[in-house]
């Protein structure tokens, strides 16, 4: 099975400003930009000047394996493990003998 990777672009953030948290099948990615104070007058400060967060809902069988921050991109590695309970299984169909009672299985 191929690994699952998703990328999120976060320019202007340091690795220490970013954290990934998984709680109850929800993946939470947040950036805590330290408040520097007003260093000037801006028409638009952009995302690099403020904190932000993203939430992702994970399927029951998906787990976060690791995360890394390289050149402004956050790489989150996921792994999907399908348990026996979630795998498809074949159910035999029983055939009636005319009296309303199922007696033989049809494959």
C-alpha positions in Angstrom: 0.0 0.0 0.0 1.3 3.4 -0.9 1.9 6.0 1.8 -0.5 8.9 2.0 1.2 12.4 2.1 -0.4 15.8 2.1 1.4 19.1 1.8 0.4 22.4 3.2 2.2 25.6 2.3 3.2 27.8 5.3 5.5 30.6 4.2 6.9 32.8 6.8 6.6 30.4 9.7 9.4 28.7 11.6 9.4 25.1 12.6 9.0 26.0 16.2 5.9 28.0 15.4 4.0 25.0 14.0 2.5 22.0 15.7 0.4 19.0 14.7 -2.1 17.4 17.1 -4.4 14.4 16.6 -7.4 14.0 18.8 -10.5 11.8 18.3 -9.9 11.2 14.6 -9.4 14.9 14.0 -6.1 16.2 12.7 -5.3 19.7 13.9 -2.5 21.8 12.4 -1.8 25.2 14.0 0.7 28.0 13.6 1.4 30.2 16.6 3.0 33.3 15.2 4.5 35.3 18.1 3.2 38.8 18.5 6.0 41.1 17.4 4.0 44.4 17.9 3.3 47.0 15.3 6.5 47.6 13.4 4.9 49.9 10.8 1.8 50.7 8.9 0.7 48.1 6.3 -2.0 48.0 3.7 -2.2 44.2 4.0 -0.3 42.2 6.6 -0.8 38.8 4.9 -1.0 35.4 6.6 2.7 35.4 7.6 1.9 38.2 10.2 -0.9 36.3 12.1 -1.6 32.9 13.5 -3.9 30.4 11.7 -5.1 26.9 12.1 -6.5 24.1 9.9 -8.7 21.1 10.9 -8.9 17.8 9.0 -11.3 14.9 9.7 -9.5 11.6 9.5 -11.2 8.3 8.7 -11.1 5.7 11.5 -8.4 3.6 9.8 -6.1 6.5 9.1 -3.2 7.4 11.4 -0.8 10.3 11.4 2.7 8.8 11.2 5.0 11.9 11.1 5.2 15.5 10.0 8.0 17.7 8.8 8.5 21.4 7.8 10.9 21.9 4.9 11.3 25.2 2.9 7.8 26.6 3.9 6.0 23.3 3.2 4.5 21.1 5.9 4.6 17.4 4.9 2.2 15.2 6.9 2.6 11.4 6.4 -0.5 9.3 7.0 -1.0 5.5 7.1 -4.2 3.7 6.3 -4.7 0.3 8.0 -7.9 -1.6 7.0 -8.8 -3.9 9.8 -10.6 -7.2 9.3 -13.8 -5.7 10.5 -13.7 -3.1 7.7 -12.7 -5.4 4.9 -15.4 -6.6 2.5 -16.6 -10.1 3.0 -18.9 -12.3 1.0 -22.3 -13.3 2.4 -23.8 -16.6 1.2 -27.4 -16.3 0.0 -29.6 -19.1 1.2 -32.1 -20.7 -1.2 -35.6 -21.7 -0.2 -36.9 -25.2 -1.0 -40.5 -23.9 -1.4 -41.7 -24.1 2.2 -40.4 -20.7 3.1 -37.4 -22.1 5.0 -33.9 -21.4 3.6 -32.0 -24.6 3.4 -29.1 -24.4 0.9 -26.5 -21.8 0.3 -25.9 -20.3 -3.2 -22.5 -18.9 -4.0 
